[in-house]
Amino acid sequence: MTNAQKTLLYIFLAFSILFIGLLPLEPYTGNFAIKAIPALSLAVLAFIAVSKSRGKLLFASLLFCAAADIALELEAGKYFIIGLGLFLIAHILFIVTFSRDFKAQKSQIPVIILLIVYAAIMALVMTPHLKEMAIPVYIYLTAITLMAIFAALRGAKNDFTLYGAISFIASDSIIAINKFMMPVPAADYFIMITYYLSLFLIVYSFLRE
């Protein structure tokens, strides 16, 4: 790994820790920038370190994640639906990225079944609480589940892509439960830790190759 690549990883780690550490002070000036820098640093890392179209697709995916981070942070969540839409585009790009290495694997069938069952359970338990947000949430839930399925079916030499996808699902599940159903203790911390971990694991999976 080059010095530039190591520097980008250090930036990712430093700003992830900084944003999580400053959560008790929210909202504060510039919080949206601090939140987005980890995704931006990984986007640049993917662009310069991951070869061919995969690097460019990861770059685009992570840029949309960073844009979603900014949207969700502005004016105390006023732009939640915009942030949801930006993350939706990010997941579609992740799906396209992972499909570049698609490989049908019988060993992943139990994982895929579990992902589908989990998505169905989440949809079922959340439906009474969603109201006018039902359709956007269903669409988003379908996209992130497909993203995880394509991560499972990615013919890679490691499983970090799948671990990252599962961590992303965990983060968004906490957001959904906390926003639509009931308060989750220390929700912000769990959301951000699993979110930043998910981005790192996805990029790390490609770097390992």
Secondary structure, 3 states (H helix, E strand, C coil): CCHHHHHHHHHHHHHHHHHHHCHHHCCCCCHHHHHHHHHHHHHHHHHHHCCHHHHHHHHHHHHHHHHHHHHHHHHHHCCHHHHHHHHHHHHHHHHHHHHCCECCCHHHHHHHHHHHHHHHHHHHHHHHHHHHHHHHHHHHHHHHHHHHHHHHCECCCCCHHHHHHHHHHHHHHHHHHHHHHCCCCCHHHHHHHHHHHHHHHHHHHHHCC
